[in-house]
Amino acid sequence: SFAEALQKLGVTEIEAKTFDPKLHNAVMHVEDDTLGEGEIVEVFQKGYIKGDKVIRYAMVKSAN
């Protein structure tokens, strides 16, 4: 599968838990007191990284 091919090339998916401008591209923002600071609410497009190089930034919606 596609995921296995990427793994063989050393490409991994970027985790989407807390917003990091070095890894994520925030295209939407929501104010919500129940969510933590910089918490990622939704992922619109997965991001990928190889070693320390970002191949594609994750497109996300962040909170607060």
N, C-alpha and C positions, 0 to 999 in steps of 0.2 A: 504494500500500500504506500501511499504518499508519505505518511508519517514515518514509516520504516525507512524509506529512502532518505528522508531528511536526517533521521537519526544516524544513519551510516555515514553521512557527510559531516556530522558533528554539529548540525543545526538543531537548536532547541527552541521551544515556544517560550515567549516571555510571560512570566506570571503576572496576573492582574489582580493584586490584592490592595496595595497602597500606591498612589500615584507617584511616579518618579519621572520628571521631565526628560531624563536621559534615556528612558525606555518607552514612554507613553506619549501619545498625542491626544490631549483632551479637546474634544470637539463640542462637548456639552458639559454643563455644570448644573448641579441641583443643590439647593439649600434645604437641609433636612437635619433637625436636631437629634434624630434617632441614629444617625450615621456618624462615624468618626471623621476626623479631619483628614482629607485627602483619600478617603476610601473610594475605591472604584466600584461604581454601581452597575455598570453595564459595559460589555466589550462589543464594539461594532465590527472590528476587524482584528484578527489575531496578529501578534507581532512575533518576529523571529530574530534570534541572535546566534552568532557563531563565535565562540571564544569571547572576546571582549568587543566585538564589532556587531553593531546593530544592522541587520539586513533589512528589516521593515519594522517601523514603530507600531505599537499596538494603538488602535484608535478606540478611545474610551470615553465614558461619561463619569465625571468625578463628583464627589460630594464636598460641600463646605469649602 
